[in-house]
Amino acid sequence: MATGITYRNLALSHLTTGDLDLIEPHLVKVGLPLWHRLSQADRPIEQIHFLETGIASCTMSVDHRPPIEIGIIALE
């Protein structure tokens, strides 16, 4: 049964109670340090992050040059 926690993340906040019941036991609140890499191209996805605060930046590198920002993920 859902815990009644209110989520700031839009994906989590729009889940039905039944769907939330399935996923909630697997949710773990973690703090992410600056420059933490959430995923990398051509590697299996091992975790999914549902941001509640802060922003995430999507970057891309070409020919081993410094990465450039190609997108931003934020709450508001």
N, CA and C atoms as an extended XYZ file, in Angstrom:
228
Properties=species:S:1:pos:R:3:atomname:S:1:resname:S:1:resid:I:1 pbc="F F F"
N         0.846       -1.184        0.000 N   MET     1
C         0.000        0.000        0.000 CA  MET     1
C         0.884        1.237        0.000 C   MET     1
N         0.529        2.219       -0.790 N   ALA     2
C         1.300        3.460       -0.890 CA  ALA     2
C         1.416        4.126        0.476 C   ALA     2
N         2.574        4.734        0.713 N   THR     3
C         2.869        5.312        2.026 CA  THR     3
C         2.211        6.655        2.269 C   THR     3
N         1.682        7.277        1.241 N   GLY     4
C         1.086        8.599        1.402 CA  GLY     4
C         2.105        9.714        1.247 C   GLY     4
N         3.330        9.378        0.858 N   ILE     5
C         4.359       10.379        0.610 CA  ILE     5
C         3.962       11.177       -0.623 C   ILE     5
N         4.132       12.488       -0.567 N   THR     6
C         3.894       13.333       -1.723 CA  THR     6
C         5.218       13.516       -2.443 C   THR     6
N         5.243       13.192       -3.734 N   TYR     7
C         6.464       13.298       -4.516 CA  TYR     7
C         6.459       14.575       -5.342 C   TYR     7
N         7.610       15.245       -5.407 N   ARG     8
C         7.751       16.430       -6.250 CA  ARG     8
C         8.006       16.041       -7.694 C   ARG     8
N         8.555       14.863       -7.912 N   ASN     9
C         8.821       14.381       -9.254 CA  ASN     9
C         7.495       14.108       -9.960 C   ASN     9
N         7.302       14.685      -11.134 N   LEU    10
C         6.021       14.569      -11.823 CA  LEU    10
C         5.681       13.141      -12.219 C   LEU    10
N         6.667       12.362      -12.626 N   ALA    11
C         6.391       10.973      -13.005 CA  ALA    11
C         5.860       10.194      -11.811 C   ALA    11
N         6.497       10.341      -10.658 N   LEU    12
C         6.042        9.632       -9.455 CA  LEU    12
C         4.715       10.174       -8.952 C   LEU    12
N         4.526       11.481       -9.024 N   SER    13
C         3.312       12.078       -8.469 CA  SER    13
C         2.064       11.742       -9.284 C   SER    13
N         2.244       11.309      -10.531 N   HIS    14
C         1.098       10.985      -11.368 CA  HIS    14
C         0.803        9.490      -11.455 C   HIS    14
N         1.549        8.675      -10.725 N   LEU    15
C         1.271        7.241      -10.725 CA  LEU    15
C        -0.022        6.945       -9.972 C   LEU    15
N        -0.731        5.928      -10.413 N   THR    16
C        -1.909        5.483       -9.661 CA  THR    16
C        -1.430        4.839       -8.364 C   THR    16
N        -2.319        4.719       -7.411 N   THR    17
C        -1.960        4.080       -6.133 CA  THR    17
C        -1.446        2.669       -6.371 C   THR    17
N        -2.094        1.933       -7.268 N   GLY    18
C        -1.658        0.569       -7.552 CA  GLY    18
C        -0.261        0.512       -8.139 C   GLY    18
N         0.041        1.411       -9.078 N   ASP    19
C         1.374        1.444       -9.674 CA  ASP    19
C         2.416        1.896       -8.653 C   ASP    19
N         2.063        2.880       -7.841 N   LEU    20
C         2.971        3.351       -6.808 CA  LEU    20
C         3.262        2.246       -5.796 C   LEU    20
N         2.264        1.432       -5.484 N   ASP    21
C         2.472        0.296       -4.578 CA  ASP    21
C         3.538       -0.654       -5.115 C   ASP    21
N         3.609       -0.796       -6.435 N   LEU    22
C         4.590       -1.700       -7.034 CA  LEU    22
C         6.006       -1.141       -7.009 C   LEU    22
N         6.138        0.157       -7.189 N   ILE    23
C         7.463        0.756       -7.313 CA  ILE    23
C         8.029        1.280       -5.990 C   ILE    23
N         7.166        1.734       -5.103 N   GLU    24
C         7.617        2.411       -3.879 CA  GLU    24
C         8.578        1.587       -3.012 C   GLU    24
N         8.390        0.270       -2.863 N   PRO    25
C         9.349       -0.489       -2.040 CA  PRO    25
C        10.779       -0.466       -2.594 C   PRO    25
N        10.942       -0.092       -3.850 N   HIS    26
C        12.263       -0.083       -4.475 CA  HIS    26
C        12.896        1.304       -4.523 C   HIS    26
N        12.172        2.325       -4.076 N   LEU    27
C        12.695        3.690       -4.102 CA  LEU    27
C        13.610        3.925       -2.910 C   LEU    27
N        14.752        4.526       -3.188 N   VAL    28
C        15.723        4.872       -2.147 CA  VAL    28
C        16.127        6.320       -2.367 C   VAL    28
N        15.972        7.144       -1.337 N   LYS    29
C        16.365        8.545       -1.451 CA  LYS    29
C        17.882        8.640       -1.311 C   LYS    29
N        18.518        9.277       -2.287 N   VAL    30
C        19.975        9.444       -2.265 CA  VAL    30
C        20.319       10.884       -2.608 C   VAL    30
N        21.446       11.321       -2.121 N   GLY    31
C        21.989       12.614       -2.512 CA  GLY    31
C        23.005       12.385       -3.612 C   GLY    31
N        22.976       13.211       -4.626 N   LEU    32
C        23.909       13.062       -5.732 CA  LEU    32
C        24.925       14.193       -5.692 C   LEU    32
N        26.204       13.854       -5.676 N   PRO    33
C        27.228       14.903       -5.664 CA  PRO    33
C        27.313       15.605       -7.014 C   PRO    33
N        27.839       16.809       -6.997 N   LEU    34
C        28.058       17.564       -8.217 CA  LEU    34
C        28.917       16.753       -9.176 C   LEU    34
N        28.579       16.762      -10.438 N   TRP    35
C        29.279       16.065      -11.511 CA  TRP    35
C        29.075       14.548      -11.483 C   TRP    35
N        28.124       14.059      -10.713 N   HIS    36
C        27.846       12.618      -10.677 CA  HIS    36
C        27.260       12.189      -12.026 C   HIS    36
N        27.816       11.145      -12.602 N   ARG    37
C        27.323       10.650      -13.895 CA  ARG    37
C        26.175        9.680      -13.651 C   ARG    37
N        25.003        9.994      -14.192 N   LEU    38
C        23.822        9.149      -13.999 CA  LEU    38
C        23.795        7.983      -14.973 C   LEU    38
N        24.253        8.205      -16.182 N   SER    39
C        24.299        7.121      -17.166 CA  SER    39
C        25.343        7.461      -18.213 C   SER    39
N        25.647        6.464      -19.038 N   GLN    40
C        26.657        6.658      -20.065 CA  GLN    40
C        26.244        5.885      -21.313 C   GLN    40
N        26.510        6.453      -22.460 N   ALA    41
C        26.145        5.808      -23.730 CA  ALA    41
C        26.782        4.428      -23.844 C   ALA    41
N        26.056        3.519      -24.445 N   ASP    42
C        26.529        2.161      -24.721 CA  ASP    42
C        26.819        1.346      -23.464 C   ASP    42
N        26.205        1.715      -22.360 N   ARG    43
C        26.331        0.944      -21.117 CA  ARG    43
C        24.932        0.615      -20.615 C   ARG    43
N        24.754       -0.546      -19.985 N   PRO    44
C        23.426       -0.889      -19.458 CA  PRO    44
C        22.969        0.114      -18.402 C   PRO    44
N        21.674        0.394      -18.376 N   ILE    45
C        21.108        1.257      -17.340 CA  ILE    45
C        20.902        0.393      -16.101 C   ILE    45
N        21.566        0.741      -15.008 N   GLU    46
C        21.484       -0.048      -13.783 CA  GLU    46
C        20.546        0.569      -12.757 C   GLU    46
N        20.320        1.865      -12.850 N   GLN    47
C        19.447        2.562      -11.911 CA  GLN    47
C        18.665        3.632      -12.662 C   GLN    47
N        17.491        3.947      -12.134 N   ILE    48
C        16.698        5.059      -12.652 CA  ILE    48
C        16.616        6.093      -11.542 C   ILE    48
N        16.827        7.345      -11.882 N   HIS    49
C        16.776        8.428      -10.903 CA  HIS    49
C        15.542        9.287      -11.158 C   HIS    49
N        14.770        9.535      -10.119 N   PHE    50
C        13.612       10.416      -10.174 CA  PHE    50
C        13.979       11.682       -9.396 C   PHE    50
N        14.424       12.715      -10.101 N   LEU    51
C        14.878       13.928       -9.417 CA  LEU    51
C        13.727       14.589       -8.670 C   LEU    51
N        13.993       14.963       -7.432 N   GLU    52
C        13.035       15.694       -6.607 CA  GLU    52
C        13.461       17.152       -6.451 C   GLU    52
N        14.747       17.415       -6.524 N   THR    53
C        15.290       18.775       -6.451 CA  THR    53
C        16.499       18.851       -7.373 C   THR    53
N        16.920       20.054       -7.669 N   GLY    54
C        18.127       20.252       -8.464 CA  GLY    54
C        17.877       20.106       -9.951 C   GLY    54
N        18.978       20.027      -10.686 N   ILE    55
C        18.916       19.871      -12.130 CA  ILE    55
C        19.923       18.815      -12.564 C   ILE    55
N        19.675       18.242      -13.722 N   ALA    56
C        20.622       17.323      -14.350 CA  ALA    56
C        20.917       17.867      -15.738 C   ALA    56
N        22.132       17.691      -16.164 N   SER    57
C        22.558       18.194      -17.457 CA  SER    57
C        22.853       17.007      -18.371 C   SER    57
N        22.382       17.089      -19.592 N   CYS    58
C        22.685       16.071      -20.611 CA  CYS    58
C        23.829       16.618      -21.446 C   CYS    58
N        24.913       15.862      -21.522 N   THR    59
C        26.076       16.320      -22.271 CA  THR    59
C        26.460       15.293      -23.329 C   THR    59
N        27.274       15.744      -24.256 N   MET    60
C        27.735       14.881      -25.337 CA  MET    60
C        29.166       15.255      -25.684 C   MET    60
N        29.986       14.247      -25.923 N   SER    61
C        31.362       14.486      -26.361 CA  SER    61
C        31.540       13.917      -27.764 C   SER    61
N        32.301       14.614      -28.571 N   VAL    62
C        32.597       14.154      -29.922 CA  VAL    62
C        34.116       14.165      -30.102 C   VAL    62
N        34.643       13.070      -30.609 N   ASP    63
C        36.086       12.971      -30.891 CA  ASP    63
C        36.949       13.330      -29.683 C   ASP    63
N        36.553       12.900      -28.505 N   HIS    64
C        37.317       13.105      -27.262 CA  HIS    64
C        37.525       14.575      -26.909 C   HIS    64
N        36.651       15.424      -27.416 N   ARG    65
C        36.700       16.843      -27.042 CA  ARG    65
C        35.934       17.018      -25.736 C   ARG    65
N        36.096       18.172      -25.078 N   PRO    66
C        35.315       18.407      -23.858 CA  PRO    66
C        33.820       18.304      -24.146 C   PRO    66
N        33.043       17.803      -23.191 N   PRO    67
C        31.600       17.645      -23.426 CA  PRO    67
C        30.895       18.990      -23.575 C   PRO    67
N        29.813       18.974      -24.366 N   ILE    68
C        28.962       20.152      -24.490 CA  ILE    68
C        27.578       19.792      -23.966 C   ILE    68
N        26.905       20.765      -23.396 N   GLU    69
C        25.574       20.538      -22.856 CA  GLU    69
C        24.557       20.539      -23.985 C   GLU    69
N        23.732       19.482      -24.034 N   ILE    70
C        22.713       19.392      -25.076 CA  ILE    70
C        21.300       19.391      -24.505 C   ILE    70
N        21.187       19.381      -23.186 N   GLY    71
C        19.869       19.419      -22.566 CA  GLY    71
C        19.953       19.554      -21.062 C   GLY    71
N        18.845       19.994      -20.468 N   ILE    72
C        18.751       20.170      -19.024 CA  ILE    72
C        17.450       19.529      -18.552 C   ILE    72
N        17.526       18.834      -17.424 N   ILE    73
C        16.351       18.233      -16.802 CA  ILE    73
C        16.175       18.915      -15.447 C   ILE    73
N        14.982       19.485      -15.203 N   ALA    74
C        14.732       20.185      -13.955 CA  ALA    74
C        13.251       20.048      -13.595 C   ALA    74
N        12.933       20.373      -12.351 N   LEU    75
C        11.550       20.299      -11.901 CA  LEU    75
C        10.705       21.431      -12.442 C   LEU    75
N        11.224       22.609      -12.450 N   GLU    76
C        10.430       23.774      -12.848 CA  GLU    76
C        11.169       24.617      -13.846 C   GLU    76
